[in-house]
Amino acid sequence: MKRKSSSLLAFGLLAALFALVFAASALAADFPSRPFEFIAPGGAGGGWDTTIRMTAKVLGETGIIGQPMPVFNKPGGGGGVGLAYMQKKKGDPYSVIVYSPPLILINLTGQTNLSFKDVTPLAMLINDFGAFAVPKDSPYRTIEDVMEALKKDPKSVKTGGNSAFGSMDHIQFLVAAKAAGVKDIKNIPYISFQEGPMAALMGGHIDLLSTGMAETVGPLEAGEIRVLALTSSTRVDADVLREVPTLKESGIDATFINWRGLFGAPGMPEQEKAYMVEALKKMTETPEWNDVCAKNGWVKAFMPADEFAAFLEETNGTYKELLTEIGLFKAQ
């Protein structure tokens, strides 16, 4: 009797296991079956916002993904608010967020205990580069003018950006200033604007805006700003930005790459993850995505999930060294 009961129990457990596997497989096969939630962890019009909106647009227009992909902005904390929000979505394959270097930097500078390990890497999509802009009537005509002023007085040029203190927009300018020979770079004033950093620049609230290239295109075309330099290694072949010199052309031996990629929620199921990786790969091979990249000056840099995860580990170490050098490393 006991042997029969044990056999029945084992059979029941096995049947339950098969039922769970079948249910999971059916769910994956039906994916996606409802709208997504695409998240930009910064304000409207910023680099994250532009990247994920263009991604959703191309995925939809090409029919690669047939479900709606509305974009929601969750700014704050240099991306920390969005990262905390994703923790509430654990295991949800319909929540997708975009990130770039601040995902790593806000952890290394002690702004959050969360890191890139608390989301699921899906794919790197592009490499973007930084831009340093001033108002059209600024006394600074070149990036060399800015650096000379800072060499005399590190507090003489008020800088700002969309990212938090110690995050990407701040760090990319410090990298340039250090390479230019500016001392006491920690004393260079930096103001973080979660919304409207370009308006702050044109309104005279800061002297120089450190930002992504795409954010400067419209105001530059309208003649409202001057872009003094880009952080790319070579000139960018993108409309109005073609005329902007690189830091290296300006005698400053520095570059800074703003990689951008998409991430799922922590614990994202493997089959849904694989689906999204393949969908993003297909998207990057379309003429529509080529056009988006050309318009924004983005360099196509698709990297699938596993490679992307390894890249993040390596980059985390590189950023840690940089932040330690300038006294901003505070991670536990």
N, C-alpha and C positions, 0 to 999 in steps of 0.2 A: 504493500500500500504506500509506504513511504517513497519507494523508488518510483512508483507511478505518479505520486504527487510532485516529486522533484522534476520528473520529466515534463509534466504538464506546466510547471512553473517556468522551466527553462524554455519550453516552446512558446509560452506566453510572452516572456521577455524578448525572445528572438523576433516574434511577430511584431511586438511593439517597436523594436529597433528598426525593422524593415519599414514599418509604417512611417516612422520619423524620417528615415532616409528618403522614402518615396515622396513624402510631403515636401521635404526640402528641395528635392530634385524638381518637383512640379512647380514649386515657387520660383526656382531659378529659371526654369524653362519659360515661365510666364513673364519674366523680367525684361523690360520694365512694363508694369501694368497700371501705373498711376503717375501723376506729375512728380517731378523732382523738386528739390529745394536747393537751388544754386546760391551760394553765399559769398559775398564780397566782404571781408573783414575790415574794410575801410569805407570812406565816404564816396558818394557818387562822383564820377568823373576822374577818380584816381586810377592808378595803374592796376590795382586788383580788380576794381570795378570794370574797367575797360576790357581786361583780359577775359574775365568770366562771362561778361555780356557778349563779347565777340565769339567766344566758344559756344555759348548757348545758341547764338544766332546761326552760326555755320552748321552746328549739329542738327538744328531744326530745318534750316533751308535745304540742306542736302538730303534730308530724310534718314540720316544715320540713326537718329533717335526720334521716335514718333510721338513721345510724350512731351507735354509742356515742360519748360525749364525756366520758370520765373526766377529772377535774381533778387535777393534780399540783402540789403546793406546792414551790417552789424559792426559799425566802427567803434573804436575805443581801445586804449591800452596798446597801441601799435600792433594790433591784431590779436591781443590777448582776450578781448571780449568774444571774438569769434571762436577762438580756440576753446574757451571755457564753454561756449554754447555747444560745440561739437561733442563735448563729453556727455551731454544730455541725450545725444543721438546715437549712443553706442549700439552697434549692430544694424543700424538703419542704412540700407544701401541707396536710399533716395536723397541723402544729404551729402552734398559735394561742396567743398570750399577751395578757394584759390589761395596760394601763399607764395612767398618769395623769401629772401634772406631774413626778414624780421621774424619769421617762424622760429629760426634758430637764435637770433640775436636777443629777443626779449627774454628768452630763458637764460642765456649766458650773462646777461646784465642784471639778473635777479628780479625782473619785473613780474615773472610768473614761474611757478614750479613746473608748469606744463611745457612740453617740447614737441619736436617733430615725431617723437616716439608715441605721442598720444593721439595721432591721427593715422590714417592708412594711405601711404603714398600710392598714387595711381599712375601719374606720368608727368614728367617735365614736358612743357610745351614750347617754351621760347626762352631766348636770352634777350634781355633788354639792357639798356645802359643808362647811366645817370646823366643828368644835364644840370648845368649851373647857369641860372638866369638872373638878370637884373632888369629893373625898369628901363624903358626906352631912353629916359633922360638921366640915367645913372652916370656919375662921374667915372665909374669903372668901365673902361672900354675893352679891356682884355682880362683874362684870368690872371695874367701876370700882375696887372694893376692891383687886383684883389690881394694876391699873395704878398706883394710888396707892402701894402698897408698893414697886413696882419703881422708881418715880420717886425714892423715898427711898434705895433700895438695889437696884440691878439684880440683885444676887446673892441677894436675899431670898426669891425664889420659884423653887423647883426645878421645872422643866418637863420633860416627856417626851413621846414619841410613838413610833409604829411605824416611821416613816421615819428615814433616816440624818441625821446632823448636816448642816445645809445643804440638806436636801431638804424635801419638802412640809410635813409636820407642824411642822417647825421653822420654816420660812419663813412659813407662814401666821400663826403667833403673832408673829413679829418684825414682820410687816406691821402687825398690830393694835397692837403695842406702840409702834412708831414713830409711827403715826397718833395714838396717845393721848398722845404727847409724852414718852415714856420716852427718856432719854439713854443712851448706851453700851449699846445693845441687844445688842451682841456679847458682853457680859458676863453676860447672862441664862443661867443654867445649863440645859443641855438634855441629856437622856439618851435614847439610842436603844434601844428594846426590840424586837428582832426577833420575840419571842414574848411574849404576855401583858401588853401595856401597861396594860390595864384592871385586871388583878390587881395590878400595881405601884402603880397609883393607890390602889386600895382597901386595899392593904397598907401605905400610908404611905411608900413609897419615893420618891414625887414628890408635889409639892403640886398640880400642875395637869397635866392630860392634854390635849394638842392632837391631835385625831383627826378622823375623818370622822363625819358625823351618824349614819349607820347603826350604827356601833359603840357608840353611846351609848343606843340605844333600849331594849334589854333591861334593862341596869342602871338606867336612869332609871325605867322602869316598875316595877322591883322596889324602888325607893326607896333604892338603894345609892349613888347619886351625885346631884349637882346639875349641870346644864348651865347655865353662866353666860351664854353667848352663841353665836350662829351667825354664820358669815361671809357669809351670803346677803344680798342687797340688800333683800329683804322677808321677812316671816315665812313659815315653811314650813307648808303645810297638810298635816300628817302626824301624826295621832294625838297622842301625848304631846309631840311637839316643837312643837306649836302654841303652847304657853305659854312657849317660850324666846325671849327678845328677840334681835334682831340687834345687831351691833356698832354700826350706825348709830343704832338706837333707844337705845343706851347712851351716845350722845354721841361715838362713835369713828368717824370718817369713813373706813371701810375695808371692803372686800369681798375675798373670795378664792374663786375658782371652782375646784373640783376636777373637771375634765373626766376622763372615763374612756372608753377605746376599746379595740378589739381590733386586733392586729397579727399578720401572718404572718411566716414566716421570711424572711431576706434572699433575694432572687432567686426569690420565689414566682412560679410561672407565671401569666401574665395570665388565662388562661381559668378556672383554679381560683380566682384572686383575685376575678374578676367573679362567680363562683358564690357565694362567701362574702359579698360585699358585698350581693348581692341577697337572700340568705338572712337576713342581719341586718336588712335593710330590712323584709322581710316580718315578722320577729319583732317589731320595734318597733311594728308596726301591729295587734298582737293584743291582745285583752282581757287575756290572761294577763300580757303585759308591762306593760300599764297597771296591773294590780294589784300587780305587783312594785315598780314605781316608786312607787306611792302608799304602799305599806307602808314603804318605806325612805326616803321623802322625796326621791327622785331626780327631777330635772327631765329629761324626755325631750329629747334633743338630737341626734337622728340626723344624721350628716354623712358622706356617702360618701367613698370613698378619696381622690379628687383634691382635693376641698375640705378634707378632713382634713389632707392633706399640706401644703397651703398654710397652713392654720391653725397647724400645728406650726412652720413656718418663721417665721411672724410672732410666735408665742408665744415662740420661742427668743430672739428679739431683746428682747422685753419682759422676760423673766426675766434676761437678761444685764445689762440696765440696773439692775434691782433688786439683783442680787447684787454688782454693781460698787459700788453706793451703800453697801452695808453691809459691804464688804470681803471678800466670800466668792467673788468670781469668780476662778477659777484655771485655767480651760480654756486649753489651748495654742492 
